[in-house]
Every structure is written in C-alpha cells, then in structure tokens.
Amino acid sequence: MISGTVKKITTHTLRQMKAAGEKISMLTAYDYTMARLLDEAGVDVLLVGDSAANVMAGYETTLPITLDQMIYHAASVVRAAKRSLVVVDLPFGSYQEDARQALHSAVRIMKETGAHGVKLEGGEPVIEAVSRIVSAGIPVMGHLGLTPQSIYQFGTYAVRAVEEKEAERLLQDARLLEEAGCFALVLEKIPAALAGQVTAALRIPVIGIGAGRNVDGQVLVVHDMLGMNQAFKPRFLRQYANLQQIIQDAVRHYVADVKEQKFPGEHEQY
C-alpha cells in the first residue's frame, strides 16, 4: 500500500495511488481536534470544506462563509495534520471575479494557513483562474457535478449530468481542468457510469461523493459520516457511527449528575 509507506501524503502520492489502483480516502475537517483524530486514523486527504458554513455555523448553504473564516479553519487543521494532505476550499466570492482575484485568494490561503492546495468549483468559466493559480506553484483540485456554490442557479440538490448534453459538457470540463493543471478532481452527485468514464479518461485522481465506486477515491463530510446529524441521510451517505446518540446520552448523564450532586465526587476536587 503506497499511502502506508509515506510519512507525508503529497499530490505526487495521490498520482501514485491512482496508478497503483489504491483508493484515496478523504474527509472534511474544520478544527484542530477533529483534524488530529482523522490524521492519526490514516485519512489521506483532509478537505477544509466551505461546508463549514453548514455544519459549523448553521447556514443553509455554503455561500455565506468568508475567505477570512476559511483561513481560520484551515490554519487550525494544518496545525494538526502530520501526515494528511490538506486542501482548502476557495469560498464563494473569492475567485469568481477574475483570475487575479482567484490568485490573490489562493495565495492568502497558502501563506496564512500552511495548507497544501486549494479547491474551487466549476469548469470552463474557471479555467483561466486555475491556470493562474497553478502557474504560481499552488496545487489546485477541481470540482464538477453538483457544485454547492451554484445551488441557487441549479435550484435543487438533485443528481447532475443525467442528460446527455450535460454529461458531455462535464466530461469536456474535466479534461479542461486536467489540461489547466489540476492535480485532482472531485465529482459530486453524478451517475456512477459517467463518473467511471471521467475517471478512465483522466490521468489525475478523481474523488467522488455520491458518484459511485468507479472513481479513485471517496470524500464525505465528517459530521455526516459520524452520524452527528441524524436528520441528514442522503442515498450516498454511509454513517459509520451514531455520535449524535452517544454525545447526547453522555451529556444527559452529565446533566443528571450535576443536578443530583453526583459530580464532582470526592476524588474530583482539590
């Protein structure tokens, strides 16, 4: 296993993993403590996602989170990561204006957090931005399919690229992102067959979320994967724990002990 023999996962490691057929594991992280746990557990890539707007701040969409807030979260994650590759989302409004704005935002993230790369959403419209960022020596991960920053344009979280025309455009955009210098690509909520076609067509690793098994790796939001929000259960999500129940049971126990003067005990005071 390639990932098991390296002390630090890099973009080169991910390319080696794709070539060897080893799947890439990726989870989101937004704070030091969680990032440390994920890093020590062997996750290959930590994504400081703009999904922090949802799971950390309670917003309905990813749009409100700012560049400064993303930098705060990313710096916390980087301080914990000893092995994992750390990639940071460029938030909405930090790269759409032009390539110069995109480069400025990416440089701030790299300089102020110590992260290893950035991720942005979109195809042909962002190619110039991708090229500009890559030319500055900053690794870029692409993102196609359901792109949450465009949710108001889509009007729905339904599966993307079901129709032939959109599927063809997605495949073309994937090739353009690779040509522009992206080191990897995320495909979100698209048909599994199309995701497999894109993966076979590209030399760079393709990581899926709701895109089936015929890709080079998988990514999930860590809070979803750990079952910290039992109300969110899309088809593509597998919950590996029920931390909502575990945490709430523990807190109820604590509250009861405080009310009944069972905590602190004699051995828990000075």
C-alpha positions as CSV (number, residue, x, y, z in Angstrom):
1,M,0.0,0.0,0.0
2,I,1.6,3.3,-1.2
3,S,-0.1,5.5,1.4
4,G,1.1,3.3,4.2
5,T,4.8,3.7,3.3
6,V,5.0,7.5,3.2
7,K,5.4,9.9,6.1
8,K,3.5,12.7,4.3
9,I,0.9,12.4,1.6
10,T,1.6,14.8,-1.3
11,T,0.0,15.4,-4.7
12,H,2.6,13.0,-6.1
13,T,1.5,10.3,-3.7
14,L,-2.1,10.7,-4.9
15,R,-0.9,10.2,-8.5
16,Q,1.0,7.1,-7.5
17,M,-2.1,5.8,-5.7
18,K,-4.2,6.2,-8.8
19,A,-1.6,4.4,-11.0
20,A,-1.4,1.6,-8.5
21,G,-5.2,1.3,-8.1
22,E,-5.1,2.2,-4.4
23,K,-8.2,4.1,-3.4
24,I,-7.9,7.6,-1.8
25,S,-9.7,8.4,1.4
26,M,-10.7,12.0,2.0
27,L,-12.8,13.6,4.8
28,T,-13.7,17.2,5.7
29,A,-12.1,18.8,8.8
30,Y,-12.6,22.2,10.2
31,D,-10.8,22.3,13.6
32,Y,-7.7,21.1,15.3
33,T,-9.1,18.3,17.5
34,M,-11.1,16.6,14.7
35,A,-8.2,17.0,12.2
36,R,-5.8,15.4,14.7
37,L,-8.1,12.4,15.1
38,L,-8.6,12.0,11.4
39,D,-4.9,12.4,10.6
40,E,-3.9,9.8,13.2
41,A,-6.5,7.4,11.8
42,G,-4.9,7.4,8.4
43,V,-7.1,9.7,6.2
44,D,-5.1,10.6,3.1
45,V,-6.7,14.0,2.4
46,L,-8.3,16.5,4.8
47,L,-10.6,18.9,3.0
48,V,-11.3,22.2,4.8
49,G,-14.6,22.5,3.0
50,D,-16.8,25.5,2.7
51,S,-19.3,23.1,4.1
52,A,-18.1,24.6,7.4
53,A,-20.8,27.2,6.7
54,N,-23.4,24.4,7.2
55,V,-22.0,22.1,9.9
56,M,-20.0,24.6,11.9
57,A,-22.1,27.8,11.5
58,G,-25.6,26.5,10.8
59,Y,-26.1,28.3,7.5
60,E,-28.5,26.8,4.9
61,T,-25.9,27.0,2.1
62,T,-22.1,27.3,1.7
63,L,-22.4,30.8,0.3
64,P,-22.0,32.9,3.5
65,I,-18.6,31.7,4.7
66,T,-15.8,34.2,4.0
67,L,-12.2,33.9,3.0
68,D,-11.1,35.0,6.4
69,Q,-13.2,32.4,8.1
70,M,-11.9,29.7,5.8
71,I,-8.3,30.7,6.6
72,Y,-9.1,30.4,10.4
73,H,-10.5,26.9,9.9
74,A,-7.7,25.9,7.6
75,A,-4.9,27.1,9.9
76,S,-6.4,25.0,12.7
77,V,-6.5,21.9,10.6
78,V,-2.9,22.3,9.3
79,R,-1.6,22.6,12.8
80,A,-3.0,19.1,13.5
81,A,-2.1,17.3,10.2
82,K,1.2,15.4,10.4
83,R,0.6,13.0,7.5
84,S,-2.6,14.0,5.6
85,L,-2.6,16.3,2.6
86,V,-4.7,19.4,3.5
87,V,-6.8,21.1,0.7
88,V,-8.8,24.2,1.3
89,D,-12.0,25.4,-0.5
90,L,-11.9,28.8,-2.1
91,P,-15.2,30.2,-0.8
92,F,-17.9,31.8,-2.9
93,G,-17.0,35.3,-4.0
94,S,-13.2,34.8,-3.6
95,Y,-12.4,33.7,-7.1
96,Q,-15.4,34.3,-9.5
97,E,-14.5,37.9,-10.3
98,D,-11.4,37.2,-12.4
99,A,-8.1,35.2,-12.3
100,R,-6.3,37.9,-10.5
101,Q,-8.8,37.8,-7.6
102,A,-8.6,33.9,-7.6
103,L,-4.8,34.0,-7.3
104,H,-4.9,36.6,-4.5
105,S,-7.3,34.4,-2.5
106,A,-5.3,31.3,-3.1
107,V,-2.0,33.0,-2.1
108,R,-3.6,34.2,1.1
109,I,-4.7,30.7,2.0
110,M,-1.3,29.2,1.3
111,K,0.6,31.9,3.2
112,E,-1.7,32.3,6.1
113,T,-2.5,28.6,6.8
114,G,0.3,26.4,5.5
115,A,-2.1,24.3,3.5
116,H,-1.0,22.1,0.6
117,G,-3.5,23.2,-2.0
118,V,-6.9,24.8,-2.8
119,K,-10.1,23.6,-4.4
120,L,-12.6,25.5,-6.5
121,E,-15.8,24.7,-8.2
122,G,-16.7,24.9,-11.9
123,G,-15.5,24.0,-15.4
124,E,-14.7,26.2,-18.4
125,P,-15.5,29.5,-16.7
126,V,-12.8,29.0,-14.1
127,I,-10.1,27.6,-16.3
128,E,-8.2,30.9,-16.5
129,A,-8.3,31.1,-12.7
130,V,-7.0,27.6,-12.4
131,S,-4.1,28.2,-14.8
132,R,-3.2,31.4,-13.0
133,I,-3.1,29.7,-9.6
134,V,-1.2,26.7,-10.9
135,S,1.3,29.0,-12.6
136,A,2.1,30.5,-9.2
137,G,3.0,27.0,-7.9
138,I,-0.2,26.3,-6.0
139,P,-1.8,22.9,-6.4
140,V,-5.5,23.1,-7.4
141,M,-8.2,20.5,-7.0
142,G,-11.2,20.9,-9.3
143,H,-14.9,20.2,-8.5
144,L,-17.6,19.3,-11.0
145,G,-21.2,17.9,-10.9
146,L,-23.3,19.3,-8.1
147,T,-21.4,22.4,-7.2
148,P,-23.0,23.7,-3.9
149,Q,-21.8,27.3,-4.5
150,S,-24.2,27.3,-7.5
151,I,-27.2,25.9,-5.7
152,Y,-29.4,28.9,-6.4
153,Q,-28.7,28.6,-10.1
154,F,-29.5,24.8,-10.0
155,G,-32.5,25.3,-7.7
156,T,-32.2,21.7,-6.5
157,Y,-29.7,19.2,-4.9
158,A,-30.8,16.6,-7.4
159,V,-28.3,14.4,-9.3
160,R,-26.4,16.3,-12.0
161,A,-25.4,15.4,-15.6
162,V,-28.2,12.9,-16.1
163,E,-29.0,14.3,-19.5
164,E,-26.5,13.5,-22.4
165,K,-25.7,17.1,-23.1
166,E,-24.8,18.0,-19.5
167,A,-22.8,14.7,-19.3
168,E,-20.8,15.6,-22.4
169,R,-20.1,19.1,-21.0
170,L,-18.9,17.6,-17.7
171,L,-16.5,15.3,-19.4
172,Q,-15.2,18.2,-21.5
173,D,-14.8,20.4,-18.4
174,A,-12.9,17.6,-16.6
175,R,-10.4,17.4,-19.5
176,L,-10.0,21.2,-19.5
177,L,-9.3,21.2,-15.7
178,E,-6.7,18.5,-16.2
179,E,-5.1,20.4,-19.0
180,A,-5.1,23.6,-16.9
181,G,-3.0,21.8,-14.3
182,C,-5.4,20.5,-11.6
183,F,-3.8,17.7,-9.6
184,A,-7.2,16.0,-8.8
185,L,-10.9,16.4,-9.3
186,V,-14.0,15.9,-7.1
187,L,-17.2,14.7,-8.8
188,E,-20.3,15.3,-6.7
189,K,-23.7,13.6,-7.1
190,I,-23.5,12.4,-10.7
191,P,-24.3,9.0,-12.3
192,A,-21.8,6.3,-11.4
193,A,-21.3,5.3,-15.0
194,L,-20.4,8.8,-16.0
195,A,-18.0,9.1,-13.0
196,G,-16.3,5.9,-14.2
197,Q,-16.0,7.3,-17.7
198,V,-14.4,10.5,-16.4
199,T,-12.0,8.6,-14.2
200,A,-10.9,6.4,-17.0
201,A,-10.4,9.5,-19.3
202,L,-8.2,11.4,-16.9
203,R,-4.6,10.8,-15.7
204,I,-5.3,12.8,-12.4
205,P,-7.1,11.2,-9.5
206,V,-10.9,11.5,-9.4
207,I,-12.6,11.6,-6.0
208,G,-16.3,11.0,-5.7
209,I,-19.1,12.0,-3.3
210,G,-22.3,10.4,-4.5
211,A,-20.6,9.4,-7.7
212,G,-20.4,5.6,-7.3
213,R,-17.4,3.3,-6.8
214,N,-15.7,3.6,-10.2
215,V,-13.6,6.5,-9.1
216,D,-10.1,6.8,-7.5
217,G,-11.3,7.7,-4.0
218,Q,-14.2,8.9,-1.8
219,V,-14.9,12.0,0.3
220,L,-17.6,12.6,2.9
221,V,-18.4,15.4,5.3
222,V,-17.0,14.0,8.6
223,H,-20.0,15.1,10.7
224,D,-22.3,13.2,8.3
225,M,-20.1,10.1,8.3
226,L,-20.0,10.0,12.1
227,G,-23.8,10.4,12.4
228,M,-23.7,13.7,14.2
229,N,-26.8,14.9,12.3
230,Q,-29.3,12.1,12.1
231,A,-31.7,14.2,10.1
232,F,-29.4,14.2,7.1
233,K,-29.4,10.9,5.3
234,P,-28.9,11.2,1.5
235,R,-28.6,8.0,-0.5
236,F,-24.8,8.3,-0.9
237,L,-24.1,8.7,2.8
238,R,-22.9,5.7,4.9
239,Q,-22.9,6.5,8.6
240,Y,-20.1,4.7,10.4
241,A,-21.2,5.8,13.9
242,N,-24.1,7.4,15.7
243,L,-22.3,10.1,17.6
244,Q,-25.5,12.2,17.9
245,Q,-26.9,9.5,20.2
246,I,-23.6,8.9,22.0
247,I,-22.9,12.6,22.7
248,Q,-26.5,13.3,23.8
249,D,-26.5,10.3,26.1
250,A,-23.3,11.4,27.7
251,V,-24.5,15.0,28.1
252,R,-27.8,13.9,29.7
253,H,-25.8,11.7,32.1
254,Y,-23.6,14.7,33.0
255,V,-26.6,17.0,33.5
256,A,-28.2,14.4,35.8
257,D,-25.0,14.0,37.8
258,V,-24.7,17.8,38.3
259,K,-28.4,18.1,39.3
260,E,-28.2,15.2,41.7
261,Q,-24.8,16.4,43.1
262,K,-23.1,13.3,42.0
263,F,-20.4,15.3,40.1
264,P,-17.9,16.2,41.2
265,G,-17.1,13.4,43.6
266,E,-14.5,13.4,46.4
267,H,-11.7,12.3,44.1
268,E,-12.6,15.0,41.5
269,Q,-11.9,18.0,43.7
270,Y,-8.8,19.6,45.3
